[in-house]
C-alpha cells in the first residue's frame, strides 16, 4: 500500500513507552491515507530529503495538512532533514540553516539525520517520545497507565 508500520517499546526516564511508527513515504499519491492517522497521533515527524529541494518545499504542504487534521495542542512535531550523509556540495540541495529556519517558522524541533548511517535517528525519536510523554503526563495522565 505504500505505508510502512513498526511497533516498538522503549524506555524513557524509567518508564516503558510504546511507539507505533507509520511511514507514509511522503508521496503525493498517499497524502489522503495518513489523514486518518493524524487524528490519533501524539507525535509526528515531518521528514524531507536534503538532496531534494522539492521534498523540502513540500514540507509546507504537509504541515498545512497536519494542522488541518490535528488538534495541535495534543500533538508534538519534529522536522527532520534526512540523508545528511550526502553532504557534498554536489548532493546537498537544502542547507542546514534553511531546515533550521523552517523549523523555527513552525516552532518545531529540528534534526538532520541519516537513515543510512543512523546519525541522530535515535536522538530524534527519543526527543519526540520524551516530548509526547511529558505532554501526556500533563494533559492526560491516564493514557500512560
Residue pairs with C-beta under 8 A, 6 or more apart in sequence:
1 33
2 24
2 25
2 27
2 29
2 30
2 33
3 22
3 23
3 24
3 25
3 30
3 33
3 34
4 22
4 23
4 25
5 20
5 21
5 22
5 23
6 20
6 21
6 23
7 18
7 19
7 20
7 21
8 18
8 19
8 21
9 16
9 17
9 18
9 19
10 16
10 17
10 19
10 125
10 126
10 129
11 17
12 126
12 129
12 130
12 133
13 130
13 133
15 133
15 144
17 129
17 132
17 133
19 125
19 129
22 34
22 37
24 30
24 31
24 33
24 34
24 37
26 47
26 48
26 55
26 58
26 62
31 65
35 65
35 69
38 44
38 65
38 66
38 69
38 70
38 75
39 69
39 70
41 70
41 75
42 74
42 75
42 76
42 132
42 135
42 136
43 75
43 76
43 77
43 78
43 128
43 129
43 131
43 132
44 66
44 70
44 75
44 76
44 77
44 78
45 77
45 78
45 79
45 80
45 124
45 128
46 59
46 62
46 63
46 66
46 77
46 78
46 79
46 80
46 108
47 79
47 80
47 81
47 82
47 113
48 55
48 56
48 58
48 59
48 79
48 80
48 81
48 82
48 94
48 99
49 55
49 56
49 81
49 82
49 83
50 56
50 81
50 82
50 83
50 84
50 86
50 87
50 92
50 93
50 94
50 99
50 112
51 83
51 86
51 91
51 92
51 93
51 94
52 93
52 94
53 93
53 94
56 81
56 93
56 94
56 98
56 99
56 102
59 79
59 102
60 102
63 106
66 75
66 77
73 139
74 135
74 139
76 128
76 131
76 132
76 135
77 106
77 108
77 109
78 108
78 109
78 110
78 111
78 124
78 127
78 128
78 131
79 99
79 102
79 103
79 106
79 108
79 109
79 110
79 111
80 110
80 111
80 112
80 113
80 124
81 94
81 96
81 99
81 110
81 111
81 112
81 113
82 112
82 113
82 114
82 115
83 91
83 114
83 115
83 116
84 112
84 113
84 114
84 119
84 120
85 114
85 116
85 117
85 119
86 92
96 112
99 110
99 112
100 110
102 110
103 109
103 110
104 110
109 127
109 128
109 131
111 120
111 123
111 124
111 127
112 119
112 120
113 119
113 120
113 121
113 124
114 120
114 121
115 121
133 144
136 143
136 144
137 144
